[in-house]
Structure formats: structure tokens, C-alpha cells
Amino acid sequence: MCCSYEEILKNKKHFHFIGIGGSGMFPLVQILHQKGCYITGSDNNDTDTVEYERSVLGIPVQIGHDPSHLNGADCVIYTAAIPPENPELKAAMDSGILVLERAKMLGLITQGYHNAICVSGTHGKTTTSAMITQILLEADMDPSVVIGGKLPLLHGSGRVGKSDLMVCEACEFKDHFLELSSDVSVILNVDADHLEYFGTLENIIRSFRQFAEQTSRTLIVNGDDENTRKAIAGITGKKIITFGHSDHCDYYPLSVCYHPESKTTFTLMHKGKKIADIILSIPGKHNILNAVAACAACLEVGVDPEDIALPLQDFHGAGRRFEILGLKNEITIADDYAHHPTELEATLKAAKEMHFGQVWAIFQPFTFSRTKILLDEFARVLPIADHVILAPIMGGRETNEYGISSEDLAAKIPGAVCLPSFESIAGYALSHANPGDLILTLGCGDINKCAKIMIKA
């Protein structure tokens, strides 16, 4: 098997992606395409990403999976969501050609950079990675990028730069971030998630500790987060920089002020010294912390302090991160990727602080295990919205061995409504919301399709 990214690019010319429309696959597709590789792919669904790959990148993508789709491929890349019995994956394994899980391929790519900034944390990875990318690009630092959401400045979620800088979203799911070669690691927070894999919060903390220990140079960590502090306790031989809301951290915000039209201002401080006055164009207290972390990372790799503020003002969010999609009958329709109770709480609190009338939360739970394990937490945070509508659980990679349904969650939320399809949810929401209200679709599955139905209704 090839042992480096350079060897793979030198020896492999035809890459086939199984699950090519996935958000984690798309930036790898973009990078290899820009490198001049020939790419084919397959997916179960004909999504907007698949359409972009076909029409803009010129990549042949097949819907459905068949061994014949591998013809001519000398490297196959697949996602963790692809089951072992997938016919293309089985054929690739049997053929003896190089087969790499998506995280392995991303890890190989990070080996080629001396300033790989890997952004980890249970929540906020995509937004913070996108903020770092925006700052580096506007500062003419020319980074390579792999993030989990589309950034308008990139017209996608990945790019190939000519510098030795790389921005990489580092996902803890199934310990994927342990494949990465990180020089500067950001740890935003450590929370209980993916418990179907980790089992306990202690195991999650242990994995983040290993990620931190594998980092070659600098750790930029949330000094206000107890679990993050546990994860890095006693680590030596690395530069450790803290960020947080409080002034005992190295980087922190001062004079925070919330303004109409989703804007927030604060002064970025470093050890008591003013660095810059920041204007954020996205809402939420959590995004202040994301911005402070992004600034700390960019300053660490050489961005001048005067080049920090304007890119953050220009930043209007990554795709599916409180993304305002449009108006329908004077009702604002937005979409957000939040799928964990902590993320839902932050997003809904931000929505309630804005200038809307009432907030309608349309939530699609993702995976039966997460819904079962975190049921009471979901029931605690969703009522922050004025109205809650629940879609059926999207099982993703799981079967319903837990006997759980959205109706079980609705039973714990006064006034919550369960509806069976996106069409029925869209019709109900639009017929009950009033002008000036916000309808917010929430979840990491395909609930954004419901928002698009409302826009097109």
C-alpha cells in the first residue's frame, strides 16, 4: 500500500468515490480534481452536490452502486457510512486495488503540509474552520482547505493552495481525527456525543487527549471548558494557547454588544492587550467563541493583527449554519446543521435573540442511538423555540434496534407536532406561521430539503 500522499498522486490516476455526494467527500473530490486526477463516483441520492460535481467539475456520477462503476479505477475512496456489503466496496476489496476510507485519505493529505491547522470539538468545527479559511484567504495566505460545509468564498468546501498552510476540519466520529497529521490543533469543546461508538464521556475525553498528544507543535484550547481542560491536563512539549469568554484565558472578547440584523461587536483581547475590534455578521454567543478561536489560530500561523477584523465582518456563515434561505409570505426560512442538544440550544437561543416574531423549530433527529441516549436533553432544549415540529428520525447508518421514534420525543415537549413527510411539515409550518416569524429547519440529515420545499411552495 502507498504510504504517502505524494506517492498516491504519482502512482494513482483514476480515483473512484463511493458516496461521492457526502459532505466529507466533496472537498477531497475538489482537491484531487484540482490536482488533475480523473475521478468517478457513485451515490444513493441525486443531491445538489452530485449535480455540481457533474455539471461544474465534469465528473461522471452514477446513482446506485454496481461493481461495473469501478472499471479503470486504481484507487477507491469510501465513507464510513458505506456498509461492508456494498457491492462496489466488496468488489474493490476483492480486486486488490488500493482502498482507503475517507479519513485515511484525508490523513495522508495532511502529511503534505507543515502548517496544518486541524479544528476539532464536538460543536462548532465547521464554522470555526470556515472563519479561519476566510481570514487566511483574505490575508493572501493561500491555504489548502477541507471543511464540512460550503463556504461562499470557496464556492465549495475544499481548495488546493500553493502555501504550506492547510485548514482541516477534524471530526472525532470513530476517532477519525486520529488519522490526521496536525501541527496546530484547535479544541473548541468536548461533549458527550457519538456515544454509540465511544460509550462514555471519559472515552471521548481520552480520544481528544490522544489527538492533542499527536499534535506536533501548538494546542489552541477552550480554557473555559472543563472537559477540554481534562483532555489536555499534564501534556508537555507543546505550546498551549487558551481562549474563552473569561479573561483568565489568553484570548478573550471584551465589551460584547449585540446589535439588530444579527450583528455582534466585541474587542479581541490577548493577555490584557487589545488586538482588534471585531464585527461579526452571524448571530449567537457561541459564534463569538468560535471567532476568538479562529483569530488565535490565524495569529499563531503568522496573520497580522490588522488582517483579522475585515474577513470576520465579511463572513456570513458556512452552508447549513444558520443559513438564511429566503422569505415566503414575509416569513423567514433558515436552515441549520445543529443535531446535538448543545448545538440546538445555542442555535435556538441565538434565533430567539433576533428580531423575529415567533421561532418555529423543525427538527429531524439523526440516528436512533443518539435520539434514545439524549432524548431528555432534546426535550429540554427544543422548547426554547415557540413551536416545535418533528420529522421522522433519519436512521443514517443504523437500524432501529432501540424502539425509538420522534413520537417519543414529541410526548415530552408540550405542543410538539409530529408529521410524516417533508411535504406535510412544509404545508403545516407555512399555514400556521405569521408574517415576521422564523421557520428554522434543524438537523444533520436531509431536513434542508423541507426548507427548500417551503421556499418553492
C-alpha positions as CSV (number, residue, x, y, z in Angstrom):
1,M,0.0,0.0,0.0
2,C,1.2,3.6,-0.7
3,C,2.4,5.3,2.4
4,S,2.2,9.0,1.4
5,Y,0.0,11.5,-0.4
6,E,2.8,12.2,-2.9
7,E,3.1,8.5,-3.8
8,I,-0.6,8.2,-4.3
9,L,-0.8,11.2,-6.6
10,K,2.2,9.9,-8.5
11,N,1.0,6.3,-8.9
12,K,-2.8,6.6,-8.9
13,K,-4.6,8.4,-11.7
14,H,-8.2,7.2,-11.5
15,F,-10.0,7.7,-8.2
16,H,-13.4,6.3,-7.6
17,F,-15.5,7.7,-4.7
18,I,-18.3,5.5,-3.2
19,G,-20.7,8.1,-1.6
20,I,-19.3,10.9,-3.6
21,G,-22.1,13.3,-2.7
22,G,-21.2,13.2,1.0
23,S,-20.2,16.5,2.7
24,G,-17.0,15.0,3.9
25,M,-16.2,13.6,0.4
26,F,-16.8,16.7,-1.6
27,P,-13.7,18.6,-0.5
28,L,-11.5,15.6,-1.2
29,V,-13.1,15.4,-4.7
30,Q,-12.4,19.1,-5.2
31,I,-8.7,18.8,-4.2
32,L,-8.0,15.7,-6.3
33,H,-9.8,17.2,-9.2
34,Q,-7.7,20.4,-9.0
35,K,-4.7,18.2,-8.8
36,G,-5.6,16.9,-12.3
37,C,-6.8,13.4,-11.2
38,Y,-9.5,11.6,-13.1
39,I,-12.5,11.0,-10.8
40,T,-15.6,8.9,-11.0
41,G,-18.2,8.3,-8.3
42,S,-21.5,6.8,-7.1
43,D,-24.1,7.7,-4.6
44,N,-27.6,6.7,-3.5
45,N,-29.1,10.1,-3.9
46,D,-29.1,12.7,-6.7
47,T,-28.2,15.7,-4.5
48,D,-27.2,19.3,-5.2
49,T,-23.6,18.3,-4.5
50,V,-23.8,15.5,-7.1
51,E,-25.3,17.9,-9.6
52,Y,-22.4,20.3,-9.0
53,E,-19.9,17.5,-9.4
54,R,-21.4,16.5,-12.7
55,S,-22.2,19.9,-14.2
56,V,-19.3,22.1,-12.9
57,L,-16.5,19.6,-12.4
58,G,-17.5,17.2,-15.2
59,I,-17.3,14.1,-13.0
60,P,-19.3,11.0,-14.1
61,V,-21.5,10.1,-11.1
62,Q,-23.8,7.1,-11.1
63,I,-26.8,6.8,-8.9
64,G,-26.8,3.4,-7.2
65,H,-24.0,1.0,-6.6
66,D,-22.6,-1.6,-9.0
67,P,-19.2,-3.2,-9.4
68,S,-19.1,-2.1,-13.0
69,H,-18.7,1.5,-11.8
70,L,-15.2,0.7,-10.7
71,N,-13.9,0.0,-14.3
72,G,-10.4,1.5,-14.7
73,A,-10.1,2.8,-11.1
74,D,-6.8,2.2,-9.4
75,C,-7.8,3.8,-6.0
76,V,-11.2,3.6,-4.3
77,I,-12.3,6.0,-1.5
78,Y,-15.3,5.3,0.6
79,T,-17.1,6.9,3.6
80,A,-17.6,5.3,7.0
81,A,-21.3,5.3,6.2
82,I,-20.8,2.7,3.4
83,P,-21.6,-0.8,4.8
84,P,-19.2,-3.7,4.2
85,E,-21.7,-5.5,2.0
86,N,-21.8,-2.6,-0.5
87,P,-21.2,-4.2,-3.9
88,E,-18.7,-1.6,-5.1
89,L,-16.7,-1.8,-1.8
90,K,-16.7,-5.6,-1.9
91,A,-15.6,-5.7,-5.5
92,A,-12.8,-3.2,-4.7
93,M,-11.6,-5.2,-1.7
94,D,-11.6,-8.4,-3.8
95,S,-9.8,-6.8,-6.7
96,G,-6.6,-5.9,-4.8
97,I,-6.6,-2.2,-5.8
98,L,-5.9,0.4,-3.2
99,V,-9.0,1.1,-1.0
100,L,-9.0,3.9,1.5
101,E,-11.6,5.1,4.0
102,R,-12.2,8.8,3.6
103,A,-10.5,9.7,7.0
104,K,-7.4,7.7,5.9
105,M,-7.2,9.7,2.6
106,L,-7.6,13.0,4.5
107,G,-4.9,12.0,6.9
108,L,-2.5,11.3,4.0
109,I,-3.3,14.8,2.6
110,T,-2.4,16.5,5.9
111,Q,1.0,14.9,5.8
112,G,2.0,17.1,3.0
113,Y,1.7,20.4,4.9
114,H,4.0,21.9,7.6
115,N,1.3,24.2,8.9
116,A,-1.8,22.0,9.1
117,I,-4.5,23.6,11.3
118,C,-6.9,20.9,12.4
119,V,-10.1,22.1,14.1
120,S,-11.7,19.7,16.5
121,G,-14.5,19.8,19.0
122,T,-17.9,18.3,19.5
123,H,-19.6,21.6,18.3
124,G,-18.5,24.5,16.0
125,K,-15.9,22.8,13.9
126,T,-17.3,23.8,10.5
127,T,-18.0,27.4,11.4
128,T,-14.6,27.9,13.0
129,S,-12.8,26.2,10.1
130,A,-14.7,28.4,7.7
131,M,-13.8,31.5,9.7
132,I,-10.1,30.6,9.7
133,T,-10.3,29.9,6.0
134,Q,-11.9,33.3,5.3
135,I,-9.2,35.1,7.3
136,L,-6.3,33.3,5.6
137,L,-7.7,33.8,2.1
138,E,-8.3,37.5,2.6
139,A,-4.8,37.8,4.1
140,D,-3.5,36.2,0.9
141,M,-2.0,33.2,2.8
142,D,-3.4,30.8,0.1
143,P,-4.3,27.8,2.2
144,S,-5.5,24.4,1.1
145,V,-8.8,23.6,2.8
146,V,-11.1,20.7,3.8
147,I,-14.1,21.7,5.8
148,G,-17.5,20.1,6.4
149,G,-19.7,22.9,4.9
150,K,-19.8,25.0,1.8
151,L,-18.1,28.4,2.1
152,P,-19.3,31.0,-0.4
153,L,-15.8,32.4,-0.8
154,L,-14.6,28.9,-2.0
155,H,-17.8,28.1,-4.0
156,G,-17.4,24.7,-2.2
157,S,-15.8,23.1,0.8
158,G,-12.3,22.5,-0.4
159,R,-9.5,24.0,-2.3
160,V,-5.8,23.5,-3.2
161,G,-3.4,26.3,-2.3
162,K,0.2,26.9,-3.1
163,S,1.4,27.5,0.5
164,D,2.3,25.0,3.3
165,L,-0.9,26.1,5.2
166,M,-3.9,23.7,5.4
167,V,-7.2,24.2,7.2
168,C,-8.8,20.9,8.1
169,E,-11.9,20.0,10.0
170,A,-11.0,17.3,12.4
171,C,-14.0,15.0,13.3
172,E,-14.0,12.8,16.3
173,F,-16.5,10.3,14.9
174,K,-15.0,6.8,15.2
175,D,-11.7,8.5,16.1
176,H,-11.2,9.8,12.5
177,F,-9.3,12.8,13.7
178,L,-6.5,10.5,15.0
179,E,-5.6,9.8,11.3
180,L,-4.6,13.5,10.8
181,S,-1.1,15.0,11.0
182,S,-1.8,18.2,12.8
183,D,0.7,21.0,13.5
184,V,-1.8,23.4,15.1
185,S,-4.8,21.8,16.8
186,V,-7.8,23.7,17.9
187,I,-10.1,22.0,20.5
188,L,-13.3,24.0,20.8
189,N,-15.1,21.8,23.3
190,V,-15.5,18.2,24.4
191,D,-19.1,17.0,24.9
192,A,-21.0,13.7,25.1
193,D,-21.7,12.6,21.5
194,H,-21.3,9.6,19.3
195,L,-21.9,7.5,22.5
196,E,-22.9,4.5,20.3
197,Y,-19.1,4.4,19.5
198,F,-17.4,5.9,22.5
199,G,-19.7,4.5,25.2
200,T,-18.8,7.1,27.8
201,L,-17.8,10.7,28.1
202,E,-14.5,9.6,29.6
203,N,-13.6,7.7,26.4
204,I,-14.3,10.8,24.4
205,I,-12.0,12.8,26.6
206,R,-9.4,10.1,26.2
207,S,-9.6,10.3,22.4
208,F,-9.3,14.1,22.4
209,R,-6.2,13.7,24.7
210,Q,-4.6,11.4,22.1
211,F,-5.4,13.9,19.4
212,A,-3.7,16.6,21.4
213,E,-0.7,14.5,22.1
214,Q,-0.3,13.7,18.4
215,T,-0.2,17.4,17.5
216,S,3.3,18.4,16.5
217,R,3.5,22.0,17.7
218,T,0.6,24.1,19.2
219,L,-2.6,23.4,21.0
220,I,-5.3,26.2,21.0
221,V,-7.9,25.1,23.5
222,N,-11.1,26.3,25.2
223,G,-9.9,27.3,28.7
224,D,-13.4,27.7,29.9
225,D,-14.5,24.1,29.0
226,E,-14.0,21.6,31.8
227,N,-13.8,18.6,29.6
228,T,-11.2,20.2,27.3
229,R,-9.1,21.1,30.3
230,K,-9.3,17.4,31.4
231,A,-8.2,16.3,27.9
232,I,-5.0,18.3,27.9
233,A,-4.1,18.2,31.6
234,G,-0.4,17.4,32.0
235,I,0.5,17.5,28.3
236,T,4.0,18.8,27.8
237,G,6.3,19.6,24.9
238,K,3.8,21.7,23.1
239,K,2.8,25.4,23.0
240,I,-0.6,25.7,24.7
241,I,-2.8,28.7,24.0
242,T,-6.2,29.2,25.7
243,F,-9.3,31.0,24.5
244,G,-12.6,31.6,26.2
245,H,-15.1,34.2,27.4
246,S,-13.2,35.0,30.6
247,D,-10.0,37.0,31.0
248,H,-8.1,34.2,32.6
249,C,-7.7,32.8,29.1
250,D,-5.0,34.1,26.7
251,Y,-7.6,35.2,24.1
252,Y,-11.0,36.5,25.1
253,P,-13.7,39.0,24.0
254,L,-14.3,42.3,25.8
255,S,-17.2,44.8,25.5
256,V,-19.5,42.4,23.8
257,C,-22.6,44.1,22.3
258,Y,-25.5,42.5,20.3
259,H,-27.0,44.6,17.5
260,P,-30.0,44.3,15.3
261,E,-29.7,42.4,12.0
262,S,-27.7,39.6,13.6
263,K,-24.5,41.7,14.1
264,T,-22.3,41.3,17.2
265,T,-19.3,43.5,18.2
266,F,-16.5,42.9,20.6
267,T,-12.9,43.7,21.3
268,L,-10.5,40.8,20.8
269,M,-8.0,40.8,23.7
270,H,-4.8,38.9,24.3
271,K,-3.4,38.8,27.8
272,G,-4.9,42.2,28.6
273,K,-3.8,43.8,25.3
274,K,-6.3,44.9,22.6
275,I,-5.8,43.1,19.3
276,A,-8.7,44.3,17.2
277,D,-12.3,45.5,17.2
278,I,-14.4,42.7,15.7
279,I,-17.8,42.9,13.9
280,L,-19.5,39.5,13.5
281,S,-22.2,39.2,10.9
282,I,-23.6,35.9,12.3
283,P,-25.6,35.6,15.5
284,G,-25.1,33.8,18.7
285,K,-22.8,33.8,21.8
286,H,-21.3,30.5,20.6
287,N,-20.1,32.2,17.4
288,I,-18.2,34.8,19.5
289,L,-16.1,32.0,21.0
290,N,-15.7,30.4,17.5
291,A,-14.4,33.7,16.2
292,V,-11.9,34.1,19.1
293,A,-10.6,30.6,18.5
294,A,-10.3,31.3,14.7
295,C,-8.4,34.6,15.4
296,A,-6.0,32.8,17.8
297,A,-5.2,30.1,15.2
298,C,-4.6,32.7,12.4
299,L,-2.4,34.8,14.6
300,E,-0.4,31.7,15.6
301,V,0.4,31.0,11.9
302,G,1.5,34.5,11.1
303,V,-1.5,36.6,10.1
304,D,-1.1,40.2,11.0
305,P,-3.5,41.5,13.6
306,E,-4.7,44.2,11.2
307,D,-5.8,41.5,8.8
308,I,-8.2,39.8,11.3
309,A,-11.2,42.1,11.6
310,L,-12.4,42.6,8.0
311,P,-12.6,38.9,7.0
312,L,-14.8,38.2,10.0
313,Q,-17.1,41.0,9.1
314,D,-17.3,39.6,5.6
315,F,-18.1,36.1,6.9
316,H,-21.8,35.3,6.7
317,G,-21.6,31.7,7.7
318,A,-20.9,28.3,6.1
319,G,-23.6,26.4,4.3
320,R,-26.3,25.0,6.6
321,R,-25.0,27.0,9.6
322,F,-27.9,29.4,10.4
323,E,-28.2,29.8,6.6
324,I,-31.0,32.2,5.7
325,L,-32.5,30.7,2.6
326,G,-35.2,33.3,1.8
327,L,-38.6,34.7,2.5
328,K,-42.0,33.2,1.9
329,N,-45.1,35.3,2.6
330,E,-42.9,37.6,4.8
331,I,-41.8,34.5,6.8
332,T,-38.0,34.0,7.1
333,I,-36.9,30.4,6.3
334,A,-33.5,29.3,7.5
335,D,-31.6,26.0,7.9
336,D,-29.0,24.9,10.4
337,Y,-27.0,21.7,10.8
338,A,-27.5,21.5,14.6
339,H,-28.2,17.9,15.6
340,H,-26.9,17.6,19.2
341,P,-28.7,19.2,22.2
342,T,-25.9,21.6,22.9
343,E,-25.9,22.8,19.3
344,L,-29.7,23.1,19.2
345,E,-29.6,25.1,22.4
346,A,-27.1,27.6,21.1
347,T,-28.8,27.9,17.7
348,L,-32.3,28.4,19.2
349,K,-31.1,30.9,21.8
350,A,-29.5,32.9,19.0
351,A,-32.7,32.8,17.0
352,K,-34.7,34.0,20.0
353,E,-32.4,36.9,20.5
354,M,-33.0,38.1,16.9
355,H,-35.7,40.4,15.6
356,F,-38.2,37.7,14.6
357,G,-41.8,37.3,15.8
358,Q,-42.0,33.6,16.8
359,V,-39.5,30.9,16.1
360,W,-40.6,27.6,14.6
361,A,-38.2,24.7,15.0
362,I,-38.5,21.9,12.6
363,F,-36.2,19.1,13.8
364,Q,-35.1,15.9,12.2
365,P,-33.4,13.6,14.8
366,F,-30.4,11.8,13.3
367,T,-29.7,8.2,14.3
368,F,-31.8,6.1,16.6
369,S,-29.0,5.7,19.2
370,R,-28.4,9.4,19.6
371,T,-32.1,10.1,19.9
372,K,-32.5,7.3,22.6
373,I,-29.5,8.3,24.6
374,L,-30.1,12.1,24.5
375,L,-33.9,12.0,24.5
376,D,-34.4,14.0,27.7
377,E,-31.7,16.6,26.6
378,F,-33.5,17.1,23.3
379,A,-36.8,17.5,25.2
380,R,-35.1,20.1,27.4
381,V,-33.7,22.4,24.6
382,L,-36.2,22.2,21.8
383,P,-38.9,24.2,23.7
384,I,-36.6,27.2,23.6
385,A,-38.4,27.6,20.2
386,D,-42.0,28.9,20.4
387,H,-43.2,25.9,18.2
388,V,-41.7,22.5,17.6
389,I,-42.4,20.2,14.6
390,L,-40.7,16.9,14.4
391,A,-39.8,14.9,11.3
392,P,-39.3,11.1,11.5
393,I,-35.9,10.0,12.8
394,M,-33.3,9.6,10.0
395,G,-31.5,6.4,10.8
396,G,-28.4,7.0,8.8
397,R,-26.1,4.1,9.3
398,E,-28.3,2.4,11.9
399,T,-31.4,0.2,12.1
400,N,-33.9,0.9,14.8
401,E,-32.8,-1.6,17.4
402,Y,-33.8,0.9,20.1
403,G,-37.5,1.0,19.6
404,I,-37.4,4.8,19.5
405,S,-39.4,7.3,17.4
406,S,-40.0,11.0,17.0
407,E,-43.3,10.5,18.7
408,D,-41.5,9.5,21.9
409,L,-39.7,12.9,21.8
410,A,-42.9,14.8,21.0
411,A,-44.6,13.3,24.0
412,K,-42.0,15.1,26.2
413,I,-42.5,18.5,24.5
414,P,-45.8,20.4,25.2
415,G,-47.5,21.3,21.9
416,A,-45.0,19.5,19.7
417,V,-46.3,18.1,16.4
418,C,-45.1,15.0,14.6
419,L,-45.7,14.8,10.8
420,P,-44.7,12.0,8.4
421,S,-43.2,13.8,5.4
422,F,-41.4,17.0,4.4
423,E,-44.3,18.0,2.3
424,S,-46.8,17.8,5.2
425,I,-44.3,19.6,7.5
426,A,-43.8,22.4,5.0
427,G,-47.5,22.8,4.5
428,Y,-48.3,22.9,8.2
429,A,-45.5,25.3,9.0
430,L,-46.4,27.8,6.3
431,S,-50.1,27.7,7.1
432,H,-49.6,28.3,10.8
433,A,-46.6,30.8,10.9
434,N,-47.3,34.5,10.8
435,P,-45.5,37.3,8.8
436,G,-42.4,38.2,10.7
437,D,-41.8,34.7,12.1
438,L,-38.7,32.5,11.6
439,I,-39.0,28.9,10.4
440,L,-35.8,27.1,11.2
441,T,-35.1,23.5,9.9
442,L,-32.6,21.7,12.1
443,G,-30.6,18.5,11.8
444,C,-27.6,16.9,10.0
445,G,-29.7,14.7,7.7
446,D,-31.7,15.9,4.7
447,I,-34.1,18.2,6.5
448,N,-32.8,21.1,4.4
449,K,-35.0,19.6,1.6
450,C,-38.0,20.6,3.7
451,A,-36.8,24.2,3.8
452,K,-36.4,24.2,0.0
453,I,-39.9,22.9,-0.4
454,M,-41.2,25.8,1.6
455,I,-39.2,28.3,-0.5
456,K,-40.6,26.8,-3.7
457,A,-44.1,26.3,-2.4
